[in-house]
Amino acid sequence: QLHLVESGGGLVQPGGSLRLSCAASGFTLNYYAIAWFRQAPGKEREAVSCFSTSDGMTYYADSVKGRFAISRDNDKHTVYLQMNSLKPEETAVYYCEEALKWSSSAWSSAPWYDCWGQGTQVTVST
């Protein structure tokens, strides 16, 4: 069984940085994509970034391009999301999600993914 655990969230001032981690265990070798989503209170879950093992590409939401970076450490079975220049409107619970199939047109669709963690809270505030 695949198991994902996010960490690294917290309180940060506007303009600050955080690095989120997603540790995977279980059938980690079979995933085709791993992504970060976020969900603010009263809003739908939205895609932030994705790394595809199928085409080796990384994908970003327009709103975070140039500020966020996704990376992974295969030896540690961990994926990271470096977030810089954070904004108050990016306050949300951030989730790590894995997909056991791939379509580049579906990377930003939450229902496409097969497994997700419990999330980590990111609060951007003074």
N, C-alpha and C positions, 0 to 999 in steps of 0.2 A: 504494500500500500504506500502510495506517495504521500509524503508529509512535508509541509512547508512552514517555516517559522520566520517571521519578520522581526527585525529589531532595529534600533537606532533612532527611533522617533524621539520627539521631545519638544521643548519650547525654544524657539529661536526668534531673534529680533528680525524685523524686515531688513532685507539685504544680506542676511546671514546665510550660513551653509549647514547642511547636514548630510551625512552619508547613511543610507539605509542598507541593511543586509537582509538577505533571504537565504536561509540555510535549508537545503533539500535533503531528504533521506527517503529510502525506499527505492522504487524503480526509476531512479534519476536518469539512467542512460537512455531512456526511451522517449524523452520529451523532444518535441520539434520546435517549441518556442517557449520562452519564459518572459513574462511581462510584468510591469508595474501599472497598477490602476490606483485611483484614489476616489474617495467618496466623501463629500461634505454633507453635513446635516441637511436633509430636505432636498438633496440633489441626486441625480443618477450617477452611477459609477462611470468614471471616464478614464480612458486609456492615457497613460503618461509616456511609456516607453516599452520597447520590446526588442529582444534579441532572438533571432531565428537561427537555429542550428541547421535548418534545411538549406538556406541560401547564404548564411553567414552575414546577413545584413542586420543593422540596427535601425529601429524606427522610433520616431519621436512625435509627440503632439506638437503642433505649431506653437502652442503657447509656451513650451519649455525648450524649444530648440536654442542651442547656444548657451543654455544655463544648466541643463541636466545632462548627465552622462551615465549610461548603463554599461556595466562590465561584469565579468565573471571570473572566478577562480575555480577551474575544473578540479584541482586537487582537493579543494575544500568543499566542493559541491555547493558553492555559494555564489549568489548574484548580488551585485551592489547597484545602488542608485545614488550617485553623487548629485546633490542639489545645491546650486549656488544662486545667489541673488534672489532669495525667497521672498514671496509677496504674501501679504495677509490673506488674500483670496485663495491661497494655496493651502490653507488650513484644511486638513481632512484626515481621514484614516487611509493609510496607504497599504495596499494589498499586493502581494506577490502571487502570480498565477502562472500555471504551466499548461501547455497544450500538447496533446498527444497526436496532433495532426497539424497540417500547415496550409495556409493560404494567405498570401501577402495582402489580399484585399480584406481579410477578416481580422487582421492583427489587432485592431482597435475595438473589436466587439467582445464584450465581456462573456456572453453566452458561448463563445467559441472555445473557451478554456475549460479544462477538465478538473483542475484542482487549484485550490487557493488556500492561503493561510488565514490566520486570525486577524491580521492587520496590525499596524503600528500607528499611533496617533502622532501627527505632526501639527504643531500649533505655531503660527507665525504671528507674533504680536509684540507690542511694546509693554 
